[in-house]
Amino acid sequence: MKNISLYIPKLEDYWYEQKIESDPDTMSYNAGWDVSYFGYHPDTGCIDFPKERWQTVFDKRNNQDGFYAYIKDNDTNEFVGYTHYQFSESDNKYYCGILIEAKYRGMGYSRPALELLCETAKNNGIKELYDDFETDRYSAINLFKSVGFKEDSTYTMKRFNKDTKILVVKKEL
């Protein structure tokens, strides 16, 4: 098992988020969605995160009903990704996510990071966590099931102008 921790970034640490969200290999899973939000590039999935936005995002995260942390390898002292959960008022649910930098994928970081996120959410009084992703993202499905998430529902969304089936998973904490 990897020796990792969840590190709540300071404002000056946001260079890492900027770095990985501008990496097409890391963000390829995010490409092609029919969404519109600041800095999203549908061709690559990358998201602009210029330094002048860091303070706004930092303040929002510190004032929202959620949690955001970098995944830190304690042996190398390197960040390898990030994880989060936040409350969706429209769905009345807490959604979570995990992003591992492309060069660290397949190295055993995802599962312990997701376990730590679930533990953090439970300790913060969250009763259930949800996530959603394409039904053909087998590694994501297997990861979430391995830490106790169950299939909850499905819906359809546009990706590269085609209907794409999305699986919603849920874990009771």
N, C-alpha and C positions, 0 to 999 in steps of 0.2 A: 504494500500500500504506500502510496506517495505521502511524503511528509509535507502537507500543505496547510495553509490557514487562509481565512478570509480577511482581507485587509481593507478597511474603509479608507478610500483615498482622500488625501488632502487636495486642495485646489491645485497645488503645484505638481501633483502626480497625474493630472489629466492628460499629460503628454502621451501616456500609454494608451488611453482610450482613443485619442486622436490617431495614434499610430496604427492600431489594429483595425479601426473602422475605416481607414483609408487603404487597407490591404485587400486587393481583389481576391486573393486566395482565401483569406479568412472570411470575407463577407460574401462569397459566391452563393451560399445558401439563401441569402437575402435578396438575390437578384430577381427582377421580373415581376414584382408584385404591383398590382394596380392600387397604389397608395400615393398619397402626397403629403410629405412632411419635410421640414427644412433640411436641405442638403442631401436628400436621398437621390442616388443615381441608379435607376432601374436596370441599366445595362450591366452594372458590376455588383450592385447591392451595397456599395460603399456609401458611407454617410459622412458628409463634411462636418467637422467639429473644430472650427477655428478658435484660436485662443480667446478672442473677444466674446465667445459664447460660454466659456468655462464657468464664469462666476454665476451667470443666470442658471445654468444647469446645476451647479453646486448648491445654490440657494434653494432651488426647487426640490432637489433630492432631500435636503435637510428639513424641508417643511411638508413633505408628502407622507402619505401612509404607505410606507414601503421600506425597502432595504436595498442597498447597492454596495457591492464590494468587489475588489480585484481578487483573483485567485493567485496566491503567492506560493511558490515552491520554497520551502524553508531551508532546503539543503543548498540550493543555488542562489537564493535570495533574489530570484527573478519573478516577475509577473508572467503568468501563462494564459490569462484570460480574465473574464469577469462573470459574475452571477448577480441576480437580483430577483426581487419580487415587488409588486406594487398592486394597489387596489384599483380595480376598474369600477368606477361608479356606474357605468352603463350596464355592466353585467352583474354587479354586486358580488364580485369574486376577486380573489388574489391570484394574479398570474405571475409565474416565475419564468426565468430563462437562464441559460448558461451559454457562454461563448468561449471556446478555447481557440487561442491563436493557432493558425494553420500549422505552423512548424512544430507545435506541441501535441497535435491530435494523435490519438492512438497510443499515447504514452501513459495512460492510466490516471489522468487528472480529473476527468468528468465525474466519475462516480463519487469519489470522496468529496468533491466540491458540491455536488448536488445533495449529498447526505448532510454536509455542514449547513447548506442553505436551508434544508428542511428542519434541521435541529434549531437553527436560529429563528425561523418562522414560528415553530412551536413554542420556543421560549418567549417569543414576543406576543403570544396569545392568538396566533393565527390557527384556525381550525382545519382549513383545507387550502391546498395549492393546486393550481391548474396550469397547464401549458398546452400549446397547440402547434402542430407542424404537419407537413405533408404526409400522407399515408405511406408513401414510398421511402421515407427517411428511416430505414430500418434500424440504423445504429442509434438514432435518437429514441425511437420507440423502445428498443431493447434496453437502453440506458435507463429511461424513466421507469420501465417495468421492473428493472433490477433493484430499484430503491423503493418499490411499493406503489407506484402509480398504477391506476387502472384505467382502461378505456372508458370514456364517459359519453361521448357523442361525436358526430361528424357534421361538417358543413362544407360548402363549396365556395371557393374564392378564385379570382382571376390571377393567373400567373403566366406571363408572356402571352396574354390574350387568350388563354385556354382555361377552361374550368379545371380546377385542381381540388381534389378531395383532401380535406383537412381533418385530422384526428385531434380531438380534445382528450387530454388525460387529466386525471384527478388523483390526489393523494389526501387521505384524511390523516391529520397529524395527531 
